[in-house]
Amino acid sequence: MLKNISILFLGKLDDPYCTAGLRFCEQNSESVTSCLGTWGDPLSEEAKNWHGDLIISYLSRWVVPKYLLERAKLAAINFHPASPDYPGIGCNNFALYNEAKEYGATCHHMASKVDTGGIIKVSRFAVFPSDTVASVLERTYAYQLTLFYDVLSRIFRGESLPVSEEEWTRKPYSRKEFNELMTITPDMSADEVARRIRATDFGDWQPSIKLHGFTFKHYPAE
């Protein structure tokens, strides 16, 4: 086992999956720098000044700058909560809207452009007509953590990273495309409205309804 790998772990604050991943790294490396945050938080000075072997981005709130990626002597890898069919944001939402039959999680090398680096490994699961945003996310995070343990175990054992034959199938979904998916207008068919609600109904996250120049929020019936 390799204990001398220096790691920069970037993740989401107060997230049980990130906590589990970070704990695994700390158990198997003597040098782990972590930066956990929420959307809008600045990258810590410690992270900005890091030099070492391995950068891990796990549900990270930051786009890692190129200069930092170049400091990772071994690799800079990201665990993306979607299969390669869904790079960018709103991944599970678009999968549900497209009525995808399967979904998953992807480990890939990081590049300066988000979700474009070479793919290391993909883990997939079936999606059913009964699935919702919540149920797909629950399975995604479980598969993503298992994928994390698999890839990091290989690194700690001193093995080479796998090289997947899979490739990203499209350019990353943008914030504009996600906002459009979240919008319902009167000219849409009942089927289209139902697909958009299924794809975007998640707690406080609800689609918007545009009518006569006004915007309303959809909330499911009690």
Number of C-alpha atoms within 10 A of each C-alpha: 12 12 15 13 20 21 26 25 22 25 24 20 16 11 12 11 17 22 15 13 19 22 13 15 25 17 10 18 17 14 16 20 18 18 21 22 20 14 10 8 10 11 16 13 9 12 15 13 9 17 18 19 17 21 30 25 25 24 22 22 20 19 13 20 12 12 10 17 19 16 17 20 14 15 20 23 23 25 25 26 28 27 26 25 21 26 22 20 20 22 21 24 25 20 21 25 17 12 16 15 12 14 25 26 27 27 28 24 19 24 19 15 12 15 25 20 18 18 22 20 21 22 16 16 15 12 19 14 9 7 15 20 18 14 12 20 18 11 19 23 20 15 21 25 20 14 19 21 16 12 20 18 16 14 18 16 12 13 13 9 13 12 11 13 10 15 14 16 12 12 13 20 16 13 12 10 13 17 12 13 20 22 20 23 14 11 9 10 11 9 9 14 18 13 16 22 26 20 25 25 19 16 10 8 12 19 24 21 16 14 12 7 5 8 13 12 15 16 15 10 4 3
